Amino acid sequence: MEKKKTNVLLLGDSIRMNYEEQVAVQLGEGYYVWGSPDNGRFAKYTLCEMKRILEGFGEKPDVIHWNNGLWDTSFTREDGEFTPLEEYVRDLSRLVRELKELTNKIIFATTTPVRDGNPNHYNNTIMEYNSRAVALMQAEGVMVNDLFSMLQKHREQYICDDFVHLTEDGKVKCAEEVCKCIRRLLANEQR
């Protein structure tokens, strides 16, 4: 009898879309990796689109790796952050509840850093939002994949000239970290 593949759902914004193909390649044959063809944008959008996203997946996910934050932390001088911090935390909390109805194997990825000179994102804001998100995930028992810290020291190598998205090296590096977290979570579940 053929062994069932592990269903992996990748949720989130364009950063998730950047590394999704590499994750499928690196995980290999024993996994079915899927992500919505649509950009998950900000946390509230992902929350509102969850039912439609899951209908596209077709099966119940065994593991969910998820990120939201770049859109939420986007900043304009006139209006401040796109999603105020308390609202972001509330939206993440609601997403955790929704995702836990599907599986207890959830990984949250911190928002990735931007390169200096980005006119609409600031790393100190991203760090503040990440700090609150990590505290929430720890309280909820959700594994955290700290992509921010991994990329921060090598932003010039891993972040494109658009100051936000991943270079080819960044896609490979993030996919490696995503795969490590997925394998670690599954190994811990088998103990």
Backbone as a printed PyTorch tensor [residue, N CA C, xyz], in Angstrom:
tensor([[[  0.8440,  -1.1890,   0.0000],
         [  0.0000,   0.0000,   0.0000],
         [  0.8840,   1.2470,   0.0000]],

        [[  0.5190,   2.2340,  -0.8200],
         [  1.2920,   3.4570,  -0.9320],
         [  1.0850,   4.3240,   0.3090]],

        [[  2.1860,   4.8710,   0.8140],
         [  2.1270,   5.7320,   1.9910],
         [  1.4750,   7.0660,   1.6240]],

        [[  0.5830,   7.5300,   2.4980],
         [ -0.1130,   8.7940,   2.2790],
         [  0.8720,   9.9540,   2.3560]],

        [[  0.7400,  10.8840,   1.4420],
         [  1.5780,  12.0810,   1.4660],
         [  1.1300,  13.0010,   2.5920]],

        [[  2.0680,  13.7420,   3.1320],
         [  1.7690,  14.7520,   4.1410],
         [  1.3080,  16.0100,   3.4190]],

        [[  0.1000,  16.4690,   3.7380],
         [ -0.4590,  17.6730,   3.1240],
         [  0.0410,  18.9150,   3.8520]],

        [[  0.7460,  19.7670,   3.1260],
         [  1.3000,  20.9990,   3.6860],
         [  0.6280,  22.1780,   3.0060]],

        [[  0.0070,  23.0260,   3.8070],
         [ -0.6220,  24.2450,   3.3030],
         [  0.2510,  25.4320,   3.6850]],

        [[  0.6570,  26.2170,   2.6930],
         [  1.4080,  27.4470,   2.9310],
         [  0.4490,  28.6170,   2.7720]],

        [[  0.3270,  29.4000,   3.8150],
         [ -0.5490,  30.5700,   3.8110],
         [  0.2850,  31.8340,   3.9580]],

        [[ -0.1710,  32.9080,   3.3650],
         [  0.4830,  34.1810,   3.6220],
         [  0.6190,  35.0590,   2.3990]],

        [[  1.5090,  36.0320,   2.5480],
         [  1.6570,  37.0870,   1.5470],
         [  2.6480,  36.7000,   0.4520]],

        [[  3.1470,  37.6900,  -0.2660],
         [  4.0270,  37.4310,  -1.4110],
         [  5.3400,  36.7760,  -1.0100]],

        [[  5.8000,  36.9470,   0.2100],
         [  7.0160,  36.2670,   0.6530],
         [  6.7780,  34.7570,   0.6350]],

        [[  5.6280,  34.3180,   1.1060],
         [  5.2600,  32.8940,   1.0390],
         [  5.2500,  32.4310,  -0.4100]],

        [[  4.7110,  33.2480,  -1.2790],
         [  4.6400,  32.8840,  -2.6880],
         [  6.0450,  32.7860,  -3.2920]],

        [[  6.9920,  33.5700,  -2.7670],
         [  8.3780,  33.5330,  -3.2400],
         [  9.0520,  32.1980,  -2.9650]],

        [[  8.8200,  31.6140,  -1.7930],
         [  9.5460,  30.3850,  -1.4410],
         [  8.7300,  29.1080,  -1.6320]],

        [[  7.4700,  29.2230,  -1.9890],
         [  6.5790,  28.0660,  -2.0840],
         [  7.1020,  26.9710,  -3.0200]],

        [[  7.5240,  27.3390,  -4.2170],
         [  8.0090,  26.3470,  -5.1770],
         [  9.2380,  25.6260,  -4.6330]],

        [[ 10.1460,  26.3590,  -4.0180],
         [ 11.3470,  25.7600,  -3.4450],
         [ 11.0120,  24.8030,  -2.2990]],

        [[ 10.0060,  25.1440,  -1.5000],
         [  9.5980,  24.2590,  -0.4030],
         [  9.1410,  22.9190,  -0.9670]],

        [[  8.3350,  22.9520,  -2.0080],
         [  7.8580,  21.7030,  -2.6180],
         [  9.0290,  20.8640,  -3.1230]],

        [[  9.9940,  21.5080,  -3.7570],
         [ 11.1650,  20.8010,  -4.2780],
         [ 11.9790,  20.2040,  -3.1300]],

        [[ 12.2350,  21.0060,  -2.0960],
         [ 13.0970,  20.5550,  -1.0030],
         [ 12.4280,  19.4890,  -0.1330]],

        [[ 11.1170,  19.5660,   0.0580],
         [ 10.4450,  18.5360,   0.8560],
         [ 10.3900,  17.2150,   0.0990]],

        [[ 10.1510,  17.2850,  -1.1890],
         [ 10.2100,  16.0830,  -2.0070],
         [  8.9210,  15.2870,  -2.0850]],

        [[  9.0700,  14.0270,  -2.4770],
         [  7.9760,  13.1430,  -2.8510],
         [  6.9370,  12.8660,  -1.7610]],

        [[  7.3260,  12.8190,  -0.5220],
         [  6.3990,  12.4240,   0.5330],
         [  5.4420,  13.5180,   0.9720]],

        [[  5.4730,  14.6460,   0.2670],
         [  4.6750,  15.8000,   0.6740],
         [  3.8880,  16.3490,  -0.5050]],

        [[  2.6860,  16.8110,  -0.1950],
         [  1.9040,  17.5760,  -1.1550],
         [  1.8710,  19.0050,  -0.6190]],

        [[  2.5380,  19.9180,  -1.3110],
         [  2.6490,  21.3090,  -0.8650],
         [  1.7290,  22.1580,  -1.7190]],

        [[  0.9160,  22.9540,  -1.0580],
         [ -0.0360,  23.7880,  -1.7730],
         [ -0.1380,  25.1500,  -1.1050]],

        [[ -0.3090,  26.1740,  -1.9130],
         [ -0.5920,  27.5200,  -1.4150],
         [ -1.5890,  28.1690,  -2.3460]],

        [[ -2.3520,  29.0580,  -1.8210],
         [ -3.3290,  29.7640,  -2.6310],
         [ -2.6160,  30.5000,  -3.7640]],

        [[ -3.1680,  30.4890,  -4.9680],
         [ -2.5570,  31.2600,  -6.0530],
         [ -2.6960,  32.7630,  -5.8200]],

        [[ -3.5220,  33.1310,  -4.8580],
         [ -3.7390,  34.5310,  -4.5200],
         [ -2.8010,  34.9420,  -3.3800]],

        [[ -2.3520,  36.1630,  -3.4190],
         [ -1.5420,  36.7340,  -2.3580],
         [ -2.4120,  36.8870,  -1.1040]],

        [[ -1.9530,  36.3610,   0.0290],
         [ -2.7010,  36.4340,   1.2780],
         [ -2.7430,  37.8220,   1.8970]],

        [[ -1.9810,  38.7410,   1.3270],
         [ -1.9680,  40.1510,   1.7350],
         [ -1.7890,  40.3070,   3.2420]],

        [[ -2.7420,  40.9410,   3.8840],
         [ -2.6710,  41.2480,   5.3090],
         [ -3.4800,  40.2220,   6.1090]],

        [[ -3.2870,  40.2120,   7.4190],
         [ -3.8840,  39.1660,   8.2690],
         [ -5.4040,  39.1060,   8.1350]],

        [[ -6.0490,  40.2410,   8.1340],
         [ -7.5140,  40.2470,   8.0450],
         [ -7.9740,  39.6680,   6.7010]],

        [[ -7.2580,  39.9330,   5.6260],
         [ -7.5990,  39.3800,   4.3160],
         [ -7.4800,  37.8520,   4.3490]],

        [[ -6.3850,  37.3440,   4.8820],
         [ -6.2080,  35.8960,   4.9910],
         [ -7.3440,  35.2850,   5.7960]],

        [[ -7.7090,  35.9310,   6.8970],
         [ -8.8030,  35.4580,   7.7350],
         [-10.1150,  35.4180,   6.9440]],

        [[-10.4180,  36.4830,   6.2230],
         [-11.6710,  36.5640,   5.4690],
         [-11.7130,  35.5860,   4.2940]],

        [[-10.5570,  35.2710,   3.7260],
         [-10.4890,  34.4010,   2.5530],
         [-10.2470,  32.9300,   2.9020]],

        [[-10.1750,  32.6070,   4.1940],
         [ -9.7910,  31.2660,   4.6260],
         [-10.6590,  30.1700,   3.9970]],

        [[-11.9560,  30.3370,   4.0010],
         [-12.8430,  29.3020,   3.4640],
         [-12.5520,  29.0610,   1.9900]],

        [[-12.4190,  30.1250,   1.2090],
         [-12.1390,  30.0050,  -0.2240],
         [-10.7740,  29.3500,  -0.4590]],

        [[ -9.7820,  29.7240,   0.3400],
         [ -8.4370,  29.1490,   0.2240],
         [ -8.4950,  27.6460,   0.4740]],

        [[ -9.2060,  27.2450,   1.5130],
         [ -9.2810,  25.8290,   1.8670],
         [-10.0520,  25.0190,   0.8280]],

        [[-11.0460,  25.6270,   0.2090],
         [-11.7690,  24.9390,  -0.8590],
         [-10.8240,  24.6280,  -2.0080]],

        [[ -9.8800,  25.5290,  -2.2870],
         [ -8.9070,  25.3060,  -3.3480],
         [ -7.9070,  24.2180,  -2.9930]],

        [[ -7.6460,  24.0400,  -1.7090],
         [ -6.6950,  23.0280,  -1.2620],
         [ -7.2760,  21.6330,  -1.4660]],

        [[ -8.5650,  21.4850,  -1.1760],
         [ -9.2380,  20.2240,  -1.4550],
         [ -9.1720,  19.1900,  -0.3540]],

        [[ -8.1120,  19.1690,   0.4320],
         [ -7.9710,  18.1930,   1.5090],
         [ -7.6340,  18.9210,   2.7970]],

        [[ -7.8470,  18.2440,   3.8950],
         [ -7.4880,  18.8290,   5.1820],
         [ -5.9590,  18.8350,   5.3020]],

        [[ -5.3810,  19.9780,   5.6500],
         [ -3.9230,  20.0220,   5.7700],
         [ -3.4440,  19.2850,   7.0210]],

        [[ -2.2920,  18.6220,   6.8790],
         [ -1.6350,  18.0150,   8.0380],
         [ -0.7960,  19.0610,   8.7680]],

        [[ -0.1880,  19.9560,   7.9950],
         [  0.6780,  21.0140,   8.5280],
         [  0.3310,  22.3110,   7.8180]],

        [[  0.3040,  23.4010,   8.5850],
         [  0.1140,  24.7350,   8.0070],
         [  1.3160,  25.5840,   8.4000]],

        [[  1.9860,  26.1520,   7.4000],
         [  3.0510,  27.1370,   7.6280],
         [  2.5050,  28.4570,   7.1220]],

        [[  2.5340,  29.4740,   7.9860],
         [  1.7650,  30.6890,   7.6970],
         [  2.5360,  31.9390,   8.0810]],

        [[  2.3730,  32.9680,   7.2590],
         [  2.9070,  34.2920,   7.5840],
         [  1.9250,  35.3700,   7.1460]],

        [[  1.8700,  36.4140,   7.8940],
         [  1.2210,  37.6830,   7.5280],
         [  1.9660,  38.7680,   8.2780]],

        [[  2.1330,  39.9100,   7.6680],
         [  2.7660,  41.0000,   8.3880],
         [  3.3020,  42.1220,   7.5190]],

        [[  3.8330,  41.8140,   6.3400],
         [  4.3930,  42.8990,   5.5260],
         [  3.3330,  43.9300,   5.1540]],

        [[  2.1850,  43.4730,   4.7110],
         [  1.1240,  44.4260,   4.3880],
         [  0.6550,  45.1380,   5.6590]],

        [[  0.5330,  44.3970,   6.7340],
         [  0.0360,  44.9800,   7.9920],
         [  0.9450,  46.0920,   8.4970]],

        [[  2.2580,  45.9300,   8.3190],
         [  3.2160,  46.9240,   8.8310],
         [  3.5300,  48.0190,   7.8300]],

        [[  2.9510,  47.9430,   6.6270],
         [  3.1840,  48.9800,   5.6280],
         [  2.7600,  50.3280,   6.2050]],

        [[  3.5490,  51.3540,   5.9390],
         [  3.4280,  52.6180,   6.6500],
         [  3.3000,  53.7900,   5.6830]],

        [[  2.4100,  54.7090,   6.0170],
         [  2.3970,  56.0080,   5.3390],
         [  2.4450,  57.0820,   6.4020]],

        [[  3.1100,  58.1760,   6.1050],
         [  3.2410,  59.2650,   7.0930],
         [  1.8760,  59.7930,   7.5390]],

        [[  0.9560,  59.8380,   6.5940],
         [ -0.3580,  60.4120,   6.8970],
         [ -1.1950,  59.5070,   7.8030]],

        [[ -1.0870,  58.2140,   7.5940],
         [ -2.0130,  57.2970,   8.2560],
         [ -1.3800,  56.3020,   9.2210]],

        [[ -0.0700,  56.2210,   9.2630],
         [  0.5820,  55.2310,  10.1180],
         [  0.5440,  53.8550,   9.4820]],

        [[  0.6040,  52.8110,  10.3020],
         [  0.6280,  51.4480,   9.7970],
         [ -0.7220,  51.0790,   9.1810]],

        [[ -0.6770,  50.2380,   8.1640],
         [ -1.8920,  49.7810,   7.4950],
         [ -2.8320,  49.1070,   8.4880]],

        [[ -2.2800,  48.2560,   9.3470],
         [ -3.0500,  47.6130,  10.4050],
         [ -2.4420,  48.0140,  11.7400]],

        [[ -3.1670,  48.7400,  12.5900],
         [ -2.6240,  49.0730,  13.9080],
         [ -2.2360,  47.8050,  14.6740]],

        [[ -1.2260,  47.9100,  15.5180],
         [ -0.6410,  46.7580,  16.1930],
         [ -1.6720,  45.9180,  16.9470]],

        [[ -2.5260,  46.5350,  17.7430],
         [ -3.5080,  45.7690,  18.5170],
         [ -4.4860,  45.0230,  17.6160]],

        [[ -4.8400,  45.6370,  16.4970],
         [ -5.7310,  44.9840,  15.5350],
         [ -5.0150,  43.7930,  14.8780]],

        [[ -3.7320,  43.9610,  14.5730],
         [ -2.9320,  42.8830,  13.9910],
         [ -2.8940,  41.6760,  14.9270]],

        [[ -2.6240,  41.9230,  16.1950],
         [ -2.5710,  40.8340,  17.1720],
         [ -3.9340,  40.1610,  17.2880]],

        [[ -4.9860,  40.9460,  17.2960],
         [ -6.3400,  40.3770,  17.3610],
         [ -6.6300,  39.5180,  16.1310]],

        [[ -6.2490,  39.9940,  14.9550],
         [ -6.4670,  39.2260,  13.7220],
         [ -5.6720,  37.9260,  13.7410]],

        [[ -4.4170,  37.9810,  14.2000],
         [ -3.6160,  36.7610,  14.3010],
         [ -4.2370,  35.7680,  15.2690]],

        [[ -4.7630,  36.2770,  16.3730],
         [ -5.4050,  35.4150,  17.3650],
         [ -6.6150,  34.7010,  16.7550]],

        [[ -7.3880,  35.4200,  15.9850],
         [ -8.5440,  34.8150,  15.3200],
         [ -8.0930,  33.7810,  14.2920]],

        [[ -7.0240,  34.0940,  13.5660],
         [ -6.4970,  33.1370,  12.5930],
         [ -6.0210,  31.8650,  13.2720]],

        [[ -5.3410,  31.9920,  14.3990],
         [ -4.8810,  30.8070,  15.1360],
         [ -6.0730,  29.9240,  15.4960]],

        [[ -7.1470,  30.5270,  16.0080],
         [ -8.3370,  29.7380,  16.3580],
         [ -8.8850,  29.0040,  15.1470]],

        [[ -8.9770,  29.7000,  14.0100],
         [ -9.4930,  29.0750,  12.7800],
         [ -8.5880,  27.9330,  12.3190]],

        [[ -7.2780,  28.1650,  12.3570],
         [ -6.3310,  27.1610,  11.8720],
         [ -6.3050,  25.9350,  12.7800]],

        [[ -6.4690,  26.1510,  14.0840],
         [ -6.4710,  25.0200,  15.0210],
         [ -7.6640,  24.1050,  14.8030]],

        [[ -8.7070,  24.5910,  14.1610],
         [ -9.8360,  23.7230,  13.8230],
         [ -9.4730,  22.7510,  12.6980]],

        [[ -8.4010,  23.0620,  11.9640],
         [ -7.9540,  22.2160,  10.8540],
         [ -6.8540,  21.2500,  11.2750]],

        [[ -5.9150,  21.7190,  12.0880],
         [ -4.7850,  20.9150,  12.5330],
         [ -4.1240,  21.5770,  13.7390]],

        [[ -3.4630,  20.7840,  14.5470],
         [ -2.6900,  21.3640,  15.6480],
         [ -1.2310,  21.5600,  15.2380]],

        [[ -0.9110,  21.2360,  13.9970],
         [  0.4560,  21.3930,  13.4810],
         [  0.5350,  22.6850,  12.6760]],

        [[  0.7840,  23.7690,  13.3840],
         [  0.8160,  25.1080,  12.7860],
         [  2.1730,  25.7280,  13.0680]],

        [[  2.7320,  26.3680,  12.0560],
         [  3.9860,  27.1100,  12.1910],
         [  3.7170,  28.5340,  11.7180]],

        [[  4.0830,  29.5030,  12.5350],
         [  3.9540,  30.9080,  12.1580],
         [  5.3380,  31.4550,  11.8380]],

        [[  5.4820,  32.0810,  10.6720],
         [  6.7570,  32.6910,  10.2740],
         [  6.7170,  34.1860,  10.5550]],

        [[  7.7670,  34.6720,  11.2090],
         [  7.8510,  36.1050,  11.4630],
         [  7.9790,  36.8610,  10.1440]],

        [[  7.5630,  38.1090,  10.1750],
         [  7.6570,  38.9750,   8.9990],
         [  9.1240,  39.2240,   8.6860]],

        [[  9.4600,  39.0860,   7.4220],
         [ 10.8510,  39.2460,   6.9950],
         [ 11.2650,  40.7160,   7.0080]],

        [[ 12.5580,  40.9620,   7.1550],
         [ 13.0400,  42.3410,   7.1660],
         [ 12.9920,  42.9490,   5.7680]],

        [[ 13.1670,  44.2560,   5.7190],
         [ 13.2830,  44.9720,   4.4530],
         [ 14.6790,  45.5870,   4.3910]],

        [[ 15.0700,  45.9530,   3.1950],
         [ 16.3530,  46.6360,   3.0520],
         [ 16.1950,  48.0990,   3.4190]],

        [[ 17.2850,  48.6940,   3.8780],
         [ 17.2830,  50.1230,   4.1980],
         [ 16.9010,  50.9250,   2.9620]],

        [[ 16.1300,  51.9640,   3.1900],
         [ 15.6910,  52.8100,   2.0950],
         [ 14.2760,  52.5150,   1.6320]],

        [[ 13.6460,  51.5060,   2.1930],
         [ 12.2720,  51.1990,   1.8280],
         [ 11.3790,  52.3300,   2.3130]],

        [[ 10.6120,  52.9520,   1.4230],
         [  9.8190,  54.1110,   1.8330],
         [  8.5550,  53.7810,   2.6280]],

        [[  8.1260,  52.5170,   2.6220],
         [  6.8550,  52.1660,   3.2580],
         [  6.9510,  51.1150,   4.3490]],

        [[  8.1520,  50.6510,   4.6430],
         [  8.3440,  49.6400,   5.6810],
         [  9.5770,  50.0110,   6.4960]],

        [[  9.4980,  49.7530,   7.7910],
         [ 10.6220,  50.0500,   8.6780],
         [ 10.8750,  48.8320,   9.5450]],

        [[ 12.1300,  48.4280,   9.6250],
         [ 12.4590,  47.2230,  10.3830],
         [ 12.1240,  47.3480,  11.8620]],

        [[ 12.2100,  48.5500,  12.4290],
         [ 11.8540,  48.6690,  13.8530],
         [ 10.3610,  48.4090,  14.0630]],

        [[  9.5220,  48.8070,  13.1110],
         [  8.0880,  48.5080,  13.1940],
         [  7.8570,  47.0080,  13.0110]],

        [[  8.5230,  46.4180,  12.0290],
         [  8.3910,  44.9810,  11.7980],
         [  8.8140,  44.2120,  13.0490]],

        [[  9.9010,  44.6320,  13.6810],
         [ 10.3700,  43.9570,  14.8920],
         [  9.3450,  44.0620,  16.0240]],

        [[  8.7060,  45.2080,  16.1530],
         [  7.6810,  45.3810,  17.1950],
         [  6.4920,  44.4480,  16.9370]],

        [[  6.0380,  44.3890,  15.7030],
         [  4.9190,  43.5170,  15.3510],
         [  5.3180,  42.0460,  15.5310]],

        [[  6.5370,  41.7060,  15.1110],
         [  7.0120,  40.3260,  15.2900],
         [  7.0540,  39.9370,  16.7620]],

        [[  7.5160,  40.8480,  17.5980],
         [  7.6160,  40.5610,  19.0320],
         [  6.2510,  40.2080,  19.6100]],

        [[  5.2550,  40.9920,  19.2630],
         [  3.8960,  40.7210,  19.7630],
         [  3.3340,  39.4370,  19.1630]],

        [[  3.6120,  39.1880,  17.8930],
         [  3.1340,  37.9620,  17.2470],
         [  3.7740,  36.7350,  17.8820]],

        [[  5.0770,  36.7900,  18.1430],
         [  5.7790,  35.6590,  18.7560],
         [  5.2180,  35.3800,  20.1440]],

        [[  4.9660,  36.4270,  20.9240],
         [  4.3940,  36.2380,  22.2660],
         [  3.0390,  35.5360,  22.1690]],

        [[  2.2210,  35.9460,  21.2140],
         [  0.9190,  35.3190,  21.0160],
         [  1.0800,  33.8490,  20.6300]],

        [[  1.9660,  33.5790,  19.6770],
         [  2.1550,  32.1990,  19.2180],
         [  2.6720,  31.3080,  20.3360]],

        [[  3.5760,  31.8150,  21.1390],
         [  4.0820,  31.0360,  22.2750],
         [  2.9550,  30.7260,  23.2520]],

        [[  2.1040,  31.7080,  23.5280],
         [  0.9730,  31.4970,  24.4350],
         [ -0.0110,  30.4780,  23.8660]],

        [[ -0.1160,  30.4210,  22.5370],
         [ -1.0480,  29.5060,  21.8680],
         [ -0.4250,  28.1470,  21.5500]],

        [[  0.8630,  27.9760,  21.8550],
         [  1.5290,  26.7130,  21.5690],
         [  1.8170,  26.4910,  20.0940]],

        [[  1.9870,  27.5820,  19.3430],
         [  2.2650,  27.5100,  17.9080],
         [  3.7650,  27.6890,  17.6900]],

        [[  4.3680,  26.7950,  16.9070],
         [  5.7930,  26.8980,  16.5800],
         [  6.0560,  28.1830,  15.7940]],

        [[  7.2020,  28.8130,  16.0420],
         [  7.5870,  30.0360,  15.3380],
         [  8.8160,  29.7700,  14.4860]],

        [[  8.7430,  30.1840,  13.2430],
         [  9.8680,  30.1500,  12.3200],
         [ 10.3580,  31.5870,  12.1750]],

        [[ 11.4910,  31.9060,  12.7720],
         [ 11.9720,  33.2870,  12.8280],
         [ 12.7410,  33.6460,  11.5590]],

        [[ 12.0070,  33.8580,  10.4780],
         [ 12.6170,  34.2410,   9.2100],
         [ 13.2590,  35.6250,   9.2940]],

        [[ 12.6990,  36.5020,  10.1280],
         [ 13.2720,  37.8390,  10.2660],
         [ 14.7290,  37.7550,  10.7090]],

        [[ 14.9860,  37.0590,  11.7970],
         [ 16.3540,  36.9740,  12.3330],
         [ 17.2980,  36.3060,  11.3510]],

        [[ 16.8120,  35.2830,  10.6550],
         [ 17.6610,  34.5680,   9.7140],
         [ 18.1100,  35.4740,   8.5650]],

        [[ 17.2120,  36.3300,   8.0790],
         [ 17.5250,  37.1820,   6.9310],
         [ 18.1620,  38.5190,   7.3080]],

        [[ 17.9530,  38.9640,   8.5210],
         [ 18.3140,  40.3220,   8.9310],
         [ 19.7770,  40.6740,   8.6540]],

        [[ 20.6970,  39.8100,   9.0020],
         [ 22.1270,  40.1330,   8.8760],
         [ 22.6090,  40.1090,   7.4260]],

        [[ 21.8430,  39.5130,   6.5530],
         [ 22.2670,  39.3650,   5.1510],
         [ 21.2140,  39.9240,   4.1990]],

        [[ 20.6210,  41.0470,   4.5680],
         [ 19.5370,  41.6130,   3.7640],
         [ 19.9610,  41.9260,   2.3390]],

        [[ 21.1760,  42.4120,   2.1530],
         [ 21.6320,  42.7600,   0.8000],
         [ 21.6910,  41.5180,  -0.0930]],

        [[ 21.9820,  40.3700,   0.4890],
         [ 22.0700,  39.1200,  -0.2650],
         [ 20.6910,  38.5020,  -0.4990]],

        [[ 19.7970,  38.6200,   0.4870],
         [ 18.5300,  37.8920,   0.4440],
         [ 17.3110,  38.7190,   0.0470]],

        [[ 17.4260,  40.0500,   0.0680],
         [ 16.2850,  40.9020,  -0.2730],
         [ 16.5970,  41.6420,  -1.5790]],

        [[ 15.6470,  41.6410,  -2.5040],
         [ 15.8120,  42.2490,  -3.8370],
         [ 15.9990,  43.7640,  -3.7770]],

        [[ 16.2820,  44.3150,  -4.9380],
         [ 16.4200,  45.7650,  -5.0700],
         [ 15.0900,  46.4970,  -4.9090]],

        [[ 13.9720,  45.7490,  -4.8300],
         [ 12.6890,  46.4050,  -4.5430],
         [ 12.5290,  46.6390,  -3.0390]],

        [[ 13.5530,  46.2330,  -2.2450],
         [ 13.6390,  46.4340,  -0.8000],
         [ 12.7480,  45.5120,   0.0270]],

        [[ 11.9620,  44.6340,  -0.6100],
         [ 10.9870,  43.8170,   0.1110],
         [ 11.0890,  42.3290,  -0.2110]],

        [[ 11.0490,  41.9760,  -1.4810],
         [ 10.9200,  40.5750,  -1.8850],
         [ 12.2600,  39.8480,  -1.8740]],

        [[ 12.1860,  38.5360,  -1.9490],
         [ 13.3670,  37.6950,  -1.8340],
         [ 14.1240,  37.5540,  -3.1520]],

        [[ 15.4500,  37.5560,  -3.0550],
         [ 16.2930,  37.2100,  -4.1910],
         [ 16.2170,  35.6980,  -4.3790]],

        [[ 16.8510,  35.1870,  -5.4210],
         [ 16.8850,  33.7360,  -5.6070],
         [ 17.5430,  33.0620,  -4.4060]],

        [[ 18.6470,  33.6380,  -3.9010],
         [ 19.2930,  33.0980,  -2.6930],
         [ 18.3520,  33.1520,  -1.4960]],

        [[ 17.5830,  34.2340,  -1.3900],
         [ 16.6350,  34.3810,  -0.2920],
         [ 15.5240,  33.3520,  -0.3500]],

        [[ 15.0530,  33.0570,  -1.5590],
         [ 14.0130,  32.0340,  -1.7270],
         [ 14.5070,  30.6680,  -1.2620]],

        [[ 15.7230,  30.3280,  -1.6640],
         [ 16.2990,  29.0360,  -1.2760],
         [ 16.5020,  28.9820,   0.2280]],

        [[ 17.0500,  30.0430,   0.8110],
         [ 17.3290,  30.0770,   2.2510],
         [ 16.0310,  29.9840,   3.0560]],

        [[ 15.0290,  30.7520,   2.6810],
         [ 13.7460,  30.6870,   3.3990],
         [ 13.1170,  29.3060,   3.2620]],

        [[ 13.1670,  28.7320,   2.0620],
         [ 12.5970,  27.4010,   1.8550],
         [ 13.3020,  26.3780,   2.7420]],

        [[ 14.6180,  26.4740,   2.8760],
         [ 15.3590,  25.5720,   3.7680],
         [ 14.8340,  25.6730,   5.1940]],

        [[ 14.6190,  26.8910,   5.6670],
         [ 14.1310,  27.0970,   7.0400],
         [ 12.7020,  26.5970,   7.1990]],

        [[ 11.8680,  26.8400,   6.1970],
         [ 10.4850,  26.3620,   6.2440],
         [ 10.4800,  24.8370,   6.3210]],

        [[ 11.2730,  24.1920,   5.4840],
         [ 11.3350,  22.7200,   5.4690],
         [ 11.8680,  22.1690,   6.7860]],

        [[ 12.8810,  22.8090,   7.3480],
         [ 13.4140,  22.3760,   8.6490],
         [ 12.3350,  22.4220,   9.7170]],

        [[ 11.5820,  23.5110,   9.7410],
         [ 10.5250,  23.6550,  10.7490],
         [  9.4340,  22.6090,  10.5550]],

        [[  9.0340,  22.3710,   9.3140],
         [  7.9950,  21.3770,   9.0470],
         [  8.4720,  20.0010,   9.5020]],

        [[  9.6800,  19.6340,   9.1440],
         [ 10.2140,  18.3200,   9.5390],
         [ 10.3530,  18.2100,  11.0610]],

        [[ 10.8050,  19.2860,  11.6950],
         [ 10.9650,  19.2810,  13.1600],
         [  9.6140,  19.1180,  13.8440]],

        [[  8.6170,  19.8370,  13.3690],
         [  7.2820,  19.7360,  13.9570],
         [  6.7300,  18.3280,  13.8080]],

        [[  6.8720,  17.7410,  12.6330],
         [  6.3660,  16.3850,  12.4090],
         [  7.1280,  15.3660,  13.2340]],

        [[  8.4350,  15.5370,  13.3610],
         [  9.2440,  14.6150,  14.1810],
         [  8.8350,  14.7030,  15.6440]],

        [[  8.5720,  15.9090,  16.1350],
         [  8.1330,  16.0810,  17.5320],
         [  6.7760,  15.4520,  17.7700]],

        [[  5.9080,  15.4950,  16.7690],
         [  4.5710,  14.9110,  16.8930],
         [  4.6270,  13.3900,  16.9710]],

        [[  5.6450,  12.7940,  16.3510],
         [  5.7540,  11.3430,  16.3330],
         [  6.3330,  10.7820,  17.6180]],

        [[  6.8750,  11.6400,  18.4540],
         [  7.4630,  11.1690,  19.7320],
         [  6.4150,  10.9240,  20.7630]]])
